[in-house]
Amino acid sequence: MWETVIGLEIHTQLATKSKIFSGASTAYGAEPNTQACAVDLGLPGVLPVLNQQAVLMAVKFGLAIDAEVAPISVFARKNYFYPDLPKGYQISQFELPIVGKGTLTIELEDGSSKVVGVTRAHLEEDAGKSLHEDFHGMTGVDLNRAGTPLLEIVSEPDMRSAKEAVAYMRKMHSLVRYLGISDGNMQEGSFRCDANVSVRPKGQEEFGTRTELKNINSFRFVERAIDFEVERQIDLIEGGGKVTQETRLYDPNKHETRSMRSKEEAMDYRYFPDPDLLPVEVTAETKENIRRTLPELPDAKKARFMESFALNAEDAGILTTSRDMADYFEQVIKATDDIKLSANWIMGDLSGFLNKEGKEINESPVTAEMLAGMINRIKDNTISGKIAKEVFEAMWNGEGDADAIIKSKGLKQITDTGAIEAIVDEIIAANPGQVEQLKAGKDKLMGFFVGQVMKQTQGKANPGQVNQLLKQKLEL
Amino acid sequence: MSLDKQDVEKIAHLARLAIDEKDIPNYAQNLSNILELVEQMDAVNTDDVSPMAHPTDAMQRLREDEVTETNQREQFQTVAPQVEDGLYLVPKVIE
């Protein structure tokens, strides 16, 4: 009945050391206003000077999404008043952005893929931060963030569901991190998103009136905020009402969106070219030099993982989400030959521990070499997969590598048939009732016997071997 | 093109300028004169001229990405009307 139309504007902070127009530091978490210099404060008489690295990062992004990188781009002033914008205008790009039309391919849940258009990406400066609490009725302003370089990436209204919007946002997040142009830290606001949302009757050509959802800073919230907003708009229209073009804020606590301001007046930004800045030139030579530094991108890496390592699309997708994870995986399989087992350990236990402690894979106390070493011990039957979990946890807790832990904790599997046989005999003798039932056809009891033997041996027997011995002894 | 009273009031509001009611006709006249000048220029044939973003025929010089500024918060904040905990204080901007 209704079709949802979504376009996203993603603001990603570029990982430069200094600001886009000044030599002040961009490091996160400094004391308020200690990294806001005269240029950032917009004091009279200052001149912005453009950061080369910010330009090169934008070019790199443009090349990665197959976009046209403008040979000449121009900075413009976007005029509005807010205390966290001391100049009364934000230096941005308007008519001639540095990155033109490009594309990004997203994967959908049903395994198909979809090409989403990128309208443009432009360079601009971030604003400061307003703190509205605890200042006896006043607002506190911290301008450390003012002037931090941003790349605003504007998509076409190509997405048709909240899920597609999330897939696009995740893919873009992965891409900017692959490129090394942003740390993508969403908690610190390095990667945030505004969503333009509208609905229209299925089959209708023209778009419905859209609302803009501001500053959504997590993948989970983008989906929820859009879902809520779509439902609100449909209810409104079906109830005989009309959607008003406005900016709305998503409140994750109440799970609702609410009106921030009507956009009619705020829209009048009166852009004009910034006379303080000359046009920015990107030569063909610069582009070529940057093209040569492009890393293998997520799609190419995923395809290679599927092709070279016979991984399925889902596993290859997960393992290539970040460059660090892909590198880790490749290091592991350099030192062990069981690709599937390596993939499972990385996506399973390792990811679980990382999530639990909020660590990135490059901070893992279990290095790729250590994990490979452990996997080799599973492969040569020194330990079972179950015991490996215990070994892994010990490695995580810094107790040494797999070999050291297996030795110090005495976790080596019992492979001596005689020893296991003795235990199997013992268990059979102690459970005559169960033996009867098993022989009578109650196959489920096999698990009971294997379990008993494993318990006796504290998990150190090889389950396959136990199974075989039991069958032999019970003449099954 | 000539601007009326409402136009002047809107422009003043967007620029957050307080203007005197009695000066409005004068502003309207002066601003209209500027627009008329632009209209005159519009009459010139510029088919062979490529648009310029800046009057000087030069390209932006770029700066190395290096931190060159040091913390001068105390000095900057001597001219701020009100500060607290290192923050600049302004009238509350949210309901």
Interface residues (C-beta under 8 A of the other chain):
Chain A: T16 K17 S18 S22 G23 A24 S25 E31 P32 N33 T34 Q35 A36 C37 A38 L41 L43 V49 L50 N51 Q52 Q53 A54 V55 I72 V74 N79 F81 Y82 P83 G88 L96 S130 L131 H132 F135 G137 M138 T139 G140 V141 D142 L143 D268 R270 P273 P275 L277 L278 P279 V280 E281
Chain B: L14 R16 A53 H54 T56 A58 M59 Q60 R61 L62 R63 E64 D65 E66 V67 T68 E69 N71 Q72 R73 F76 Q77 Q82 E84 D85 G86 L87 Y88 L89 V90 P91 K92 V93 I94
